[in-house]
């Protein structure tokens, strides 16, 4: 399973999202976009214009940001995306 999270170093929402993923025991690939560039451009393209971080993708499915990830977890649907 591929989980990708676009982040910035001093973003508390990024920290929270990563903590939730770690608490779930899943591995993820962190993609820093602190300085813009190609990685940020790709993030904006994949996230259909969203420019805030984090932007989270699970198996190419765009989850959204931290609040979206937490909402999925609270509804029980996050584990479904993990295939559990």
Secondary structure, 3 states (H helix, E strand, C coil): CCEEEEECCCCHHHHHHHHHHHHCCCCCEEEECCCCHHHHHHHHHHCCCCCCCCEEEECCEEEECHHHHHHHHHHCHHHHHCCC
